Amino acid sequence: MDKRPIGIFDSGLGGITVLKEIIKLVPGEDIIYFGDTARFPYGPRELEEVKNFAINIAKFLYEQNVKLIVIACNTSTAAALTDIQNIVNIPVVGVIEPGARAAVNATKIKRVGVIATKGTIESKAYDRAINKIDKNVKVFSNSAPLLVDYVEDGILSGKLLEKTIFNYLKPLLIKSIDVLLLGCTHFPLIEDSIKVCCNNKLSVISSASETAKDVKEILINNNLYNELNNTPKRIFYETGNDSKFYDVGKIFLGEKIKEVIKVELKM
């Protein structure tokens, strides 16, 4: 049993979807969550810049004595997973490979659509991850930057959101996909609206639950699992000033976030 916390980070609130699934599977674990809200969004930024942000956050979490780091951000995973794995001597998990694996397992006609941020789409990270598993799967992608902004602004339902979603999905739907992979951890927060826009005819895959499965497996295999903790701690850090964690946490995490600690990272 290892009492050290798990470290999770994202550019903002989207990683809460991953946090929620991890809590479901390993409820006894202490967790430190870091949202880089001052530099949100990551999607439009150059991957090299995102890599530097992600490495600094990973180093911060490592200094908090975490036992495992979860990169709960697709853009950061694409930009920095390998680098972070080479820097710290603890397990590091990204969200792209688990999501790709689930999409490949779900498709029956080997045609997968991906919506994500501009940075994730341009990195081709999902194309590589999916084709590494099955080279016969065709991947069709489209960036959906406004959806990230809507989630951060608390626009989680309604006609405006659905119209925007449909416009992003239209180029993928005409490709006759049977699986839609949500390539951004913000998107599960609007998954119901996405399914409406698909007429509930597609398998909609979120990497959050698959990532949580990987986290539990790594904890068990490396003797890091802390299953006997009845009073787990959740500590939240962010870099921005106008925190939305309190409202979003209560709605989607199912528990009240009592404190969000402001921190500045040196570049």
Backbone hydrogen bonds, N-H to C=O, Kabsch-Sander energy under -0.5 kcal/mol:
donor,donor_aa,acceptor,acceptor_aa,energy
6,I,30,D,-2.6
7,G,68,L,-3.1
8,I,32,I,-2.9
9,F,70,V,-2.1
10,D,34,F,-2.2
16,I,13,L,-2.3
17,T,14,G,-2.1
19,L,15,G,-2.6
20,K,16,I,-2.7
21,E,17,T,-1.4
22,I,18,V,-2.3
23,I,19,L,-2.5
24,K,20,K,-1.7
25,L,21,E,-1.6
26,V,22,I,-3.0
29,E,26,V,-1.7
31,I,233,K,-2.8
32,I,6,I,-3.0
33,Y,31,I,-0.5
33,Y,235,I,-3.2
34,F,8,I,-2.7
35,G,237,Y,-2.6
36,D,10,D,-2.3
36,D,34,F,-0.5
37,T,35,G,-1.9
39,R,36,D,-1.3
45,R,42,Y,-1.7
50,V,46,E,-2.1
51,K,47,L,-2.6
52,N,48,E,-1.7
53,F,49,E,-2.1
54,A,50,V,-3.0
55,I,51,K,-2.5
56,N,52,N,-2.0
57,I,53,F,-2.2
58,A,54,A,-2.6
59,K,55,I,-2.3
60,F,56,N,-2.0
61,L,57,I,-2.7
62,Y,58,A,-2.5
63,E,59,K,-2.0
64,Q,60,F,-0.8
64,Q,61,L,-0.9
65,N,62,Y,-1.6
66,V,61,L,-1.1
67,K,5,P,-2.7
68,L,5,P,-0.6
69,I,91,P,-2.3
70,V,7,G,-3.1
71,I,69,I,-0.6
71,I,93,V,-3.3
72,A,9,F,-1.8
72,A,70,V,-1.3
73,C,71,I,-1.0
77,T,73,C,-2.2
78,A,74,N,-2.6
79,A,75,T,-2.0
80,A,76,S,-2.8
81,L,77,T,-1.6
84,I,80,A,-2.7
85,Q,81,L,-2.4
86,N,82,T,-1.6
87,I,83,D,-1.0
87,I,84,I,-0.7
88,V,84,I,-2.2
93,V,69,I,-2.9
99,G,95,V,-1.3
100,A,96,I,-2.7
101,R,97,E,-2.4
102,A,98,P,-1.9
103,A,99,G,-2.2
104,V,100,A,-2.4
105,N,101,R,-2.0
106,A,102,A,-1.4
107,T,103,A,-2.0
112,V,138,K,-2.9
113,G,179,V,-3.1
114,V,140,F,-2.6
115,I,181,L,-1.9
116,A,142,N,-1.3
117,T,183,G,-0.5
119,G,43,G,-1.1
121,I,117,T,-2.5
122,E,118,K,-2.7
123,S,119,G,-1.4
124,K,120,T,-0.7
124,K,121,I,-1.2
125,A,120,T,-0.8
128,R,124,K,-2.4
129,A,125,A,-2.4
130,I,126,Y,-2.9
131,N,127,D,-2.5
132,K,128,R,-1.7
133,I,129,A,-1.0
133,I,130,I,-0.5
134,D,130,I,-2.7
137,V,134,D,-1.6
138,K,110,K,-2.7
140,F,112,V,-2.7
142,N,114,V,-2.3
144,A,116,A,-2.9
147,L,144,A,-0.9
148,V,144,A,-0.7
148,V,145,P,-0.7
149,D,145,P,-1.4
150,Y,146,L,-2.5
151,V,147,L,-2.1
152,E,148,V,-2.3
153,D,149,D,-1.9
154,G,151,V,-1.4
155,I,150,Y,-2.9
156,L,154,G,-1.2
162,E,158,G,-2.2
163,K,159,K,-2.7
164,T,160,L,-2.1
165,I,161,L,-2.7
166,F,162,E,-2.5
167,N,163,K,-1.9
168,Y,164,T,-1.6
169,L,165,I,-2.2
170,K,166,F,-2.3
172,L,169,L,-1.4
173,L,169,L,-2.6
174,I,170,K,-1.7
175,K,172,L,-1.4
176,S,173,L,-1.6
177,I,172,L,-0.8
178,D,111,R,-2.1
179,V,111,R,-1.1
180,L,203,S,-3.0
181,L,113,G,-3.5
181,L,179,V,-0.5
182,L,180,L,-0.5
182,L,205,I,-3.1
183,G,115,I,-2.7
183,G,181,L,-1.2
187,F,184,C,-1.3
189,L,186,H,-1.6
190,I,187,F,-2.1
191,E,188,P,-1.3
194,I,190,I,-2.0
195,K,191,E,-2.5
196,V,192,D,-1.8
197,C,193,S,-1.9
198,C,194,I,-1.0
199,N,196,V,-1.6
200,N,195,K,-2.7
201,K,198,C,-1.7
203,S,178,D,-2.1
204,V,202,L,-0.7
205,I,180,L,-3.0
205,I,203,S,-0.6
207,S,182,L,-0.7
210,E,206,S,-0.6
211,T,207,S,-2.7
212,A,208,A,-2.2
213,K,209,S,-1.6
214,D,210,E,-1.8
215,V,211,T,-2.3
216,K,212,A,-2.3
217,E,213,K,-2.2
218,I,214,D,-2.6
219,L,215,V,-2.5
220,I,216,K,-2.4
221,N,217,E,-2.7
222,N,218,I,-1.8
223,N,220,I,-1.4
224,L,219,L,-3.3
225,Y,219,L,-1.1
229,N,226,N,-0.7
230,N,228,L,-0.7
235,I,31,I,-2.7
236,F,259,E,-0.6
237,Y,33,Y,-3.1
238,E,261,I,-2.3
239,T,35,G,-1.4
243,S,241,N,-1.1
248,V,244,K,-2.3
249,G,245,F,-2.7
250,K,246,Y,-1.5
251,I,247,D,-1.8
252,F,248,V,-2.9
253,L,248,V,-0.6
253,L,249,G,-1.7
254,G,249,G,-0.8
255,E,249,G,-0.9
258,K,256,K,-0.7
261,I,236,F,-3.2
263,V,238,E,-2.3
